[in-house]
Amino acid sequence: MKSGKAKPTFIDLFAGIGGFRAGMDHAGFHHLYSNDWDKYASQTYAAWYGPEKHSCKSIWEAIAADEIPKHDLLCGGFPCQPFSNAGKRLGFQDNRQGNLFFAIQNIVETKRPKVVFLENVRTLKGHDGGMTFQTINNSFEDLGYRQTHEIINAKFWVPQKRVRIFMVYFDKNLFSIEDIQNFQAELSELKTGNGKKVKEFSSIIEADPDKSFQIPQGTWDSLNRHRERHRREGRGFGFNLIEDFSHPTNTLSARYAKDGAEILIKQRYWRRPRKITLNEAKKLMGFTSKYASFYGHPKKQGFPVGICSNTQSYKQFGNAVVPHLIEEIANLIHKYI
């Protein structure tokens, strides 16, 4: 299907710091509503995009208040911890976050968007022997939507190996099988980067980082003890010390503030390695000046960092989606909607 001249509209659930928002806006969609109950993420979101059309209620409270508007496209990076290797992998049995997918199901059933665009960790597909992914797809099938999906590494868009599953569901009554199949083929092509080169960490590294990002001696000693113990026991636990900056980093996770183990930088002349700075984390996730200037931020500074504590800021970046990749997928959706 193809709609008229008006921009197709979208909402952004579990919005975090707006990776979906930035990517969708740049792909020509019109933002109507965002929601995230995390007060710290919402503080950063408001500082970056403005507080308008953003709700800090829990998603269930927002549904009960009927504050979610009708929309063409629903976006959501619903909480991944219940399905992640970094979490307990309780899935739908996670009493705190595992049932939030069903909030999306509720909204889709009542608002009937044309397209649903979701993101999660790649392990969602294999969680519980594939039953979790099947439950999600069956839920949308029952509501009259046909599924497409792909697992894509963001290393062609940002200097980070960040592999995520992207799921796009189309209303069967509005889109032909041929259009959906064509979209799936184009989505799958993104796996190769479509001619893009893998990004290097050297492209964003700071020349003169503040010494406060050097990890404490106690943390460094603890990381080495843990690695040695697990090495003796034949397990793979360790830390990732980067000395060659010509490759993408490991995945930035929400736990990064704890010890920085997944991305530690060997800084010349420093006694101990350092964490990435907040500005490096921002660029590692792809929140570039291209997006920041769109929302009125100075191009040189970009999105301001440090709105919250370092711990909360790292958590927000680790939970974010890559706006460049969202924009690429949204451009594909835009061709059909």
C-alpha positions as CSV (number, residue, x, y, z in Angstrom):
1,M,0.0,0.0,0.0
2,K,1.0,3.6,-0.4
3,S,-0.6,6.4,1.6
4,G,-1.1,10.1,0.6
5,K,1.2,13.0,1.0
6,A,0.9,13.4,4.8
7,K,3.9,12.0,6.7
8,P,3.1,8.6,8.2
9,T,2.9,8.8,12.0
10,F,4.7,6.8,14.7
11,I,4.9,6.3,18.4
12,D,8.0,5.2,20.3
13,L,7.5,2.8,23.3
14,F,10.2,2.0,25.9
15,A,11.8,5.0,24.2
16,G,15.0,5.2,26.4
17,I,17.1,8.0,24.9
18,G,15.4,8.1,21.6
19,G,17.3,5.8,19.2
20,F,14.0,5.0,17.4
21,R,12.9,8.7,17.6
22,A,16.0,10.0,15.9
23,G,16.0,7.3,13.2
24,M,12.3,7.5,12.4
25,D,12.2,11.4,12.3
26,H,15.1,11.3,9.8
27,A,13.3,8.7,7.6
28,G,10.4,11.1,7.2
29,F,7.9,9.8,9.8
30,H,6.0,12.2,12.1
31,H,6.4,11.6,15.8
32,L,3.2,11.6,17.9
33,Y,4.1,10.1,21.3
34,S,6.9,8.5,23.3
35,N,6.8,6.6,26.6
36,D,9.4,5.4,29.1
37,W,8.9,5.0,32.8
38,D,12.6,5.2,33.7
39,K,12.9,8.7,35.1
40,Y,16.6,9.1,34.3
41,A,16.3,8.0,30.7
42,S,13.3,10.4,30.4
43,Q,15.5,13.2,31.7
44,T,18.0,12.6,29.0
45,Y,15.2,12.2,26.4
46,A,13.6,15.6,27.4
47,A,17.0,17.3,27.2
48,W,17.7,15.9,23.8
49,Y,14.3,16.1,22.1
50,G,12.2,18.3,24.3
51,P,9.5,17.1,26.9
52,E,6.6,17.4,24.5
53,K,4.6,14.3,23.6
54,H,6.6,12.2,26.1
55,S,5.1,10.3,29.0
56,C,6.9,8.9,32.0
57,K,4.0,6.7,33.1
58,S,4.3,3.0,33.2
59,I,3.1,1.5,29.9
60,W,0.2,-0.1,31.7
61,E,-0.8,3.2,33.2
62,A,-0.6,4.9,29.8
63,I,-2.9,2.3,28.4
64,A,-5.4,2.7,31.2
65,A,-5.4,6.4,30.8
66,D,-6.0,6.0,27.0
67,E,-3.2,8.6,26.3
68,I,-1.7,6.7,23.4
69,P,-2.9,8.2,20.1
70,K,-3.8,6.4,16.9
71,H,-0.8,6.0,14.7
72,D,0.5,4.4,11.5
73,L,3.6,2.7,13.0
74,L,4.4,1.5,16.4
75,C,8.1,1.3,17.4
76,G,9.4,-0.4,20.5
77,G,12.7,-1.7,21.9
78,F,10.9,-3.6,24.6
79,P,13.1,-4.6,27.6
80,C,15.6,-7.2,26.5
81,Q,17.1,-8.2,29.9
82,P,14.6,-11.1,30.3
83,F,16.0,-12.6,27.0
84,S,19.6,-11.5,27.2
85,N,22.7,-13.5,28.0
86,A,23.6,-10.7,30.3
87,G,20.4,-11.3,32.3
88,K,18.8,-14.2,33.9
89,R,16.9,-15.1,30.7
90,L,13.6,-15.7,32.5
91,G,11.7,-14.5,29.4
92,F,8.0,-14.1,30.0
93,Q,8.5,-15.5,33.5
94,D,10.3,-12.3,34.5
95,N,7.7,-10.7,36.8
96,R,9.2,-7.2,36.4
97,Q,9.8,-6.9,32.6
98,G,8.9,-10.2,30.9
99,N,5.2,-9.2,30.4
100,L,5.8,-5.9,28.8
101,F,5.5,-7.4,25.3
102,F,1.9,-8.0,26.1
103,A,1.4,-4.3,26.6
104,I,2.5,-3.8,23.0
105,Q,0.0,-6.6,22.0
106,N,-2.7,-4.7,23.8
107,I,-1.9,-1.4,22.0
108,V,-1.7,-3.1,18.6
109,E,-5.1,-4.7,19.2
110,T,-6.8,-1.4,20.1
111,K,-5.0,1.1,17.9
112,R,-4.4,-1.1,14.8
113,P,-1.2,0.5,13.4
114,K,-0.3,-0.4,9.9
115,V,3.1,-1.6,10.8
116,V,4.8,-2.7,14.1
117,F,8.6,-2.2,14.3
118,L,10.4,-3.9,17.2
119,E,14.0,-4.5,18.3
120,N,15.5,-6.9,20.8
121,V,18.6,-8.9,21.6
122,R,19.4,-11.7,19.1
123,T,19.0,-14.4,21.8
124,L,15.3,-13.6,21.8
125,K,14.9,-15.8,18.7
126,G,16.3,-18.9,20.4
127,H,15.0,-18.2,23.9
128,D,13.2,-21.2,25.5
129,G,14.0,-23.3,22.4
130,G,12.4,-20.8,20.1
131,M,9.0,-20.8,21.9
132,T,9.2,-17.2,23.0
133,F,9.8,-16.0,19.4
134,Q,7.0,-18.2,18.2
135,T,4.6,-16.8,20.9
136,I,5.4,-13.3,19.7
137,N,4.8,-14.2,16.1
138,N,1.7,-16.1,16.8
139,S,0.3,-13.2,18.8
140,F,0.7,-10.9,15.8
141,E,-0.6,-13.5,13.5
142,D,-3.8,-13.8,15.6
143,L,-4.1,-10.0,15.3
144,G,-3.9,-10.1,11.5
145,Y,-0.2,-9.2,11.0
146,R,2.4,-11.0,8.9
147,Q,6.0,-11.1,10.3
148,T,9.4,-10.3,8.8
149,H,12.6,-10.2,10.8
150,E,16.4,-10.2,10.5
151,I,19.4,-10.4,12.8
152,I,21.7,-7.5,11.9
153,N,25.2,-6.5,13.2
154,A,25.4,-2.7,13.6
155,K,29.2,-2.7,12.9
156,F,28.6,-1.2,9.4
157,W,26.9,1.9,11.0
158,V,28.8,2.3,14.3
159,P,32.3,1.1,15.4
160,Q,30.7,-1.6,17.6
161,K,29.8,-5.2,17.2
162,R,26.2,-4.9,18.2
163,V,23.9,-7.8,17.0
164,R,20.2,-7.3,17.4
165,I,17.0,-8.8,16.0
166,F,14.7,-6.4,14.2
167,M,11.1,-7.5,13.7
168,V,8.6,-5.8,11.4
169,Y,5.0,-6.8,11.3
170,F,2.6,-5.7,8.5
171,D,-1.2,-5.6,8.6
172,K,-2.3,-8.3,6.2
173,N,-5.3,-6.3,5.1
174,L,-3.2,-3.4,4.0
175,F,-0.1,-5.0,2.5
176,S,0.2,-7.6,-0.3
177,I,2.2,-10.8,0.3
178,E,4.4,-9.6,-2.6
179,D,5.2,-6.3,-0.9
180,I,6.0,-8.1,2.4
181,Q,8.2,-10.6,0.7
182,N,10.1,-7.8,-1.1
183,F,10.5,-6.0,2.2
184,Q,12.0,-9.1,3.8
185,A,14.5,-9.5,0.9
186,E,15.6,-5.8,1.3
187,L,15.8,-6.2,5.1
188,S,18.0,-9.2,4.7
189,E,20.4,-7.3,2.4
190,L,21.2,-5.0,5.3
191,K,23.1,-7.8,7.0
192,T,25.9,-7.3,4.6
193,G,26.0,-3.5,5.1
194,N,25.1,-2.8,1.4
195,G,28.6,-1.9,0.5
196,K,29.5,-0.1,3.7
197,K,32.8,-0.8,5.4
198,V,33.0,-2.0,9.0
199,K,33.5,1.0,11.2
200,E,36.8,1.4,13.2
201,F,36.9,2.5,16.9
202,S,39.7,4.9,15.8
203,S,37.0,7.0,14.1
204,I,35.6,8.1,17.4
205,I,38.4,7.8,20.0
206,E,39.2,10.9,22.0
207,A,42.8,12.1,21.8
208,D,43.0,13.4,25.3
209,P,40.4,11.8,27.6
210,D,39.9,12.9,31.2
211,K,41.9,10.8,33.7
212,S,38.7,10.2,35.7
213,F,37.8,7.5,33.2
214,Q,40.8,5.3,34.2
215,I,39.5,2.4,36.2
216,P,40.5,2.2,39.9
217,Q,43.3,-0.1,41.0
218,G,40.9,-2.3,43.0
219,T,38.7,-2.8,39.9
220,W,41.7,-3.6,37.7
221,D,43.0,-6.1,40.3
222,S,39.6,-7.7,40.6
223,L,39.2,-8.1,36.9
224,N,42.6,-9.8,36.6
225,R,41.7,-12.2,39.5
226,H,38.4,-13.1,37.9
227,R,40.0,-13.8,34.5
228,E,42.8,-15.9,36.0
229,R,40.3,-18.0,38.1
230,H,38.0,-18.6,35.1
231,R,41.0,-19.4,32.9
232,R,42.0,-22.1,35.3
233,E,38.5,-23.5,35.4
234,G,38.3,-23.5,31.6
235,R,35.6,-20.8,31.4
236,G,35.6,-17.8,29.1
237,F,35.1,-15.0,31.5
238,G,37.4,-12.1,31.1
239,F,37.7,-8.5,30.0
240,N,38.3,-7.0,26.6
241,L,41.4,-4.8,26.6
242,I,41.6,-2.8,23.3
243,E,45.0,-1.9,22.0
244,D,44.3,-2.1,18.3
245,F,41.7,0.6,17.4
246,S,41.3,-0.4,13.8
247,H,38.3,-2.7,14.6
248,P,34.9,-2.2,16.1
249,T,34.5,-2.8,19.9
250,N,32.5,-5.4,21.7
251,T,28.9,-4.7,22.5
252,L,28.3,-1.8,25.0
253,S,25.9,-3.2,27.6
254,A,23.7,-1.6,30.3
255,R,26.1,-3.0,33.0
256,Y,29.1,-1.2,31.6
257,A,29.4,1.3,34.5
258,K,30.2,-1.5,36.9
259,D,33.7,-2.2,35.7
260,G,33.9,-1.5,31.9
261,A,35.0,-5.1,31.3
262,E,33.6,-5.5,27.8
263,I,35.4,-2.4,26.4
264,L,38.6,-1.3,28.2
265,I,41.0,1.0,26.4
266,K,44.7,0.8,26.8
267,Q,45.6,4.4,27.1
268,R,49.2,5.3,26.3
269,Y,51.3,6.3,29.4
270,W,48.5,5.4,31.8
271,R,49.1,2.7,34.4
272,R,45.7,1.2,34.1
273,P,43.1,1.0,31.3
274,R,40.2,3.3,31.0
275,K,36.5,3.1,30.2
276,I,35.2,4.8,27.1
277,T,34.2,8.4,27.8
278,L,30.5,9.5,27.7
279,N,31.1,11.3,24.4
280,E,32.7,8.1,23.0
281,A,29.8,6.1,24.2
282,K,27.4,8.5,22.5
283,K,29.3,8.2,19.2
284,L,29.7,4.4,19.7
285,M,25.9,4.2,19.7
286,G,25.6,6.5,16.7
287,F,24.0,9.6,18.3
288,T,25.9,11.9,16.0
289,S,25.8,15.6,15.3
290,K,23.7,14.8,12.2
291,Y,20.8,13.9,14.5
292,A,21.6,16.4,17.3
293,S,21.5,19.4,15.0
294,F,18.0,18.3,13.8
295,Y,16.7,19.0,17.4
296,G,18.5,22.3,17.7
297,H,21.7,21.3,19.4
298,P,25.0,22.9,18.4
299,K,26.6,20.8,15.7
300,K,30.1,20.8,17.3
301,Q,28.8,19.7,20.7
302,G,26.0,17.4,19.6
303,F,23.7,15.9,22.1
304,P,24.7,17.0,25.6
305,V,26.1,14.2,27.8
306,G,26.1,13.9,31.6
307,I,22.4,14.8,32.0
308,C,22.4,12.1,34.7
309,S,25.2,10.3,36.6
310,N,27.8,8.4,34.7
311,T,26.3,5.2,35.9
312,Q,22.9,6.1,34.5
313,S,24.4,7.5,31.3
314,Y,26.3,4.3,30.5
315,K,23.1,2.3,31.3
316,Q,21.1,4.5,28.9
317,F,23.7,4.1,26.1
318,G,23.9,0.4,26.7
319,N,20.1,0.0,26.4
320,A,19.8,2.2,23.3
321,V,19.2,1.3,19.7
322,V,21.4,2.6,16.9
323,P,19.6,5.4,15.1
324,H,21.5,5.0,11.9
325,L,20.3,1.4,11.6
326,I,16.7,2.3,12.6
327,E,16.8,5.0,9.9
328,E,17.9,2.5,7.3
329,I,15.1,0.1,8.1
330,A,12.6,2.9,8.4
331,N,13.5,4.0,4.9
332,L,12.6,0.5,3.7
333,I,9.3,0.6,5.5
334,H,8.6,4.1,4.0
335,K,8.7,2.6,0.5
336,Y,5.7,0.5,1.2
337,I,3.5,2.3,3.8
